[in-house]
Amino acid sequence: PIRQGEKDGREYHFVSVEEFEKLKTEGFFFETTQYDVASGETWHYGTGKEDLKDNACIVMNPDGMKKIRKLLSDEDFTVIIVYLNVTEAIEWNRLRKRGGESSADEATRRVQEDAKDFANIDEYYDYAITTDNLKPEELARKIVSIV
């Protein structure tokens, strides 16, 4: 679901589950993943093949990052993976601020799942930045200086 302040086409492209499955069947995505959230819903995410282009900056989960590292060779693209780390306390606070009826349950689920999903993540990234106290502009400058 779209969070307050997000716009379709900017942060994400929002489609129905039916449209997502159709796009998946048609081979639109480079990679997909899904999460069963505390509310009982399943959220679907994917990176479109068309997003893999020169000078692209793609935000993805660890599963997508591992697939990028494994499936794309340097002949296809120069891939630089920057891991944006956030400490558990900051992650918890950010998730709670997002609100919603099940925000505490969802925050707990997410922190627990992230601990599993991000285990051994250092095998896959080229650079890491801890984002806890960075403003978006500062983070952008750090990423640009890397790439």
C-alpha positions as CSV (number, residue, x, y, z in Angstrom):
1,P,0.0,0.0,0.0
2,I,1.1,3.6,-0.7
3,R,2.3,5.3,2.5
4,Q,1.5,8.9,3.2
5,G,3.7,11.2,1.1
6,E,4.5,8.6,-1.5
7,K,3.6,9.0,-5.1
8,D,3.0,6.3,-7.6
9,G,5.8,6.2,-10.1
10,R,8.3,8.0,-7.9
11,E,9.2,5.7,-5.0
12,Y,7.5,2.7,-6.4
13,H,5.1,1.7,-9.2
14,F,1.9,0.5,-7.5
15,V,-0.1,-2.2,-9.3
16,S,-2.7,-4.7,-8.2
17,V,-1.7,-8.2,-7.3
18,E,-3.3,-9.5,-10.5
19,E,-1.3,-7.0,-12.6
20,F,1.9,-7.9,-10.7
21,E,1.4,-11.6,-11.4
22,K,0.6,-10.9,-15.1
23,L,3.8,-8.8,-15.4
24,K,5.8,-11.6,-13.7
25,T,4.4,-14.2,-16.1
26,E,5.3,-12.0,-19.0
27,G,9.0,-11.7,-17.9
28,F,8.8,-8.0,-17.0
29,F,10.8,-8.4,-13.8
30,F,14.5,-9.0,-13.2
31,E,13.7,-10.2,-9.7
32,T,10.7,-10.4,-7.4
33,T,10.1,-11.1,-3.8
34,Q,7.1,-11.0,-1.4
35,Y,6.6,-10.4,2.3
36,D,3.8,-11.8,4.5
37,V,3.2,-8.8,6.9
38,A,1.7,-8.8,10.4
39,S,-1.8,-7.7,9.1
40,G,-2.0,-11.0,7.2
41,E,-1.5,-9.4,3.8
42,T,1.2,-10.3,1.3
43,W,3.2,-7.5,-0.2
44,H,4.9,-8.0,-3.6
45,Y,8.0,-6.3,-4.8
46,G,9.9,-6.5,-8.0
47,T,12.6,-4.8,-10.1
48,G,11.7,-4.3,-13.7
49,K,14.2,-5.3,-16.3
50,E,13.8,-1.8,-17.8
51,D,15.1,-0.3,-14.6
52,L,18.5,-2.0,-15.2
53,K,20.1,0.7,-17.3
54,D,23.2,2.9,-17.3
55,N,23.4,5.2,-14.3
56,A,20.4,3.6,-12.6
57,C,20.1,3.8,-8.8
58,I,17.9,1.0,-7.6
59,V,16.8,0.5,-4.0
60,M,16.1,-3.2,-3.3
61,N,16.0,-5.7,-0.5
62,P,18.8,-8.2,0.3
63,D,17.2,-10.9,-1.9
64,G,17.3,-8.5,-4.9
65,M,20.9,-7.4,-4.1
66,K,22.1,-11.0,-4.0
67,K,20.4,-11.7,-7.4
68,I,22.0,-8.6,-8.9
69,R,25.4,-9.7,-7.7
70,K,24.9,-13.3,-8.9
71,L,23.2,-12.8,-12.2
72,L,24.7,-9.6,-13.7
73,S,28.3,-9.8,-15.0
74,D,30.6,-6.9,-15.5
75,E,30.0,-7.4,-19.2
76,D,26.4,-6.4,-18.7
77,F,26.8,-3.5,-16.3
78,T,29.2,-2.1,-13.9
79,V,27.4,-2.8,-10.7
80,I,28.3,-1.0,-7.5
81,I,26.3,-2.1,-4.5
82,V,26.0,0.3,-1.6
83,Y,24.4,-1.2,1.5
84,L,22.5,1.4,3.5
85,N,22.7,0.2,7.1
86,V,20.5,1.3,9.9
87,T,20.8,0.2,13.5
88,E,18.0,-1.8,15.0
89,A,16.9,1.0,17.4
90,I,16.6,3.5,14.6
91,E,14.9,0.9,12.3
92,W,12.4,0.2,15.1
93,N,11.6,3.9,15.6
94,R,11.2,4.6,11.9
95,L,8.8,1.7,11.5
96,R,6.8,2.7,14.5
97,K,6.5,6.3,13.1
98,R,4.9,4.9,9.9
99,G,1.8,4.1,12.0
100,G,-1.2,2.1,11.1
101,E,-3.3,-0.3,13.2
102,S,-0.7,-3.0,13.5
103,S,2.4,-0.8,13.5
104,A,3.9,-2.4,16.6
105,D,3.3,-5.9,15.3
106,E,4.6,-5.1,11.9
107,A,7.6,-3.3,13.3
108,T,8.5,-6.3,15.5
109,R,8.0,-8.7,12.5
110,R,10.1,-6.5,10.3
111,V,13.0,-6.2,12.7
112,Q,13.0,-9.9,13.3
113,E,12.9,-10.7,9.6
114,D,15.5,-8.1,8.7
115,A,17.9,-9.8,11.2
116,K,17.6,-13.0,9.1
117,D,17.5,-11.3,5.7
118,F,20.6,-9.2,6.3
119,A,22.7,-12.0,7.8
120,N,26.0,-12.4,5.9
121,I,25.1,-9.4,3.8
122,D,28.7,-8.2,3.7
123,E,29.4,-10.9,1.1
124,Y,27.3,-9.0,-1.4
125,Y,28.0,-5.2,-1.2
126,D,30.9,-3.1,-2.2
127,Y,30.4,-0.2,0.2
128,A,28.3,0.3,3.4
129,I,27.0,3.5,4.9
130,T,25.3,3.7,8.2
131,T,22.4,6.1,7.7
132,D,21.1,6.6,11.3
133,N,21.9,10.3,11.6
134,L,22.2,11.3,7.9
135,K,19.8,13.6,6.1
136,P,18.8,12.5,2.6
137,E,21.0,15.1,1.0
138,E,24.0,14.0,3.0
139,L,23.4,10.3,2.1
140,A,23.0,11.3,-1.6
141,R,26.4,13.1,-1.5
142,K,28.1,10.1,0.1
143,I,26.6,7.7,-2.6
144,V,27.6,10.0,-5.4
145,S,31.2,10.3,-4.0
146,I,31.4,6.5,-4.1
147,V,30.1,6.0,-7.7
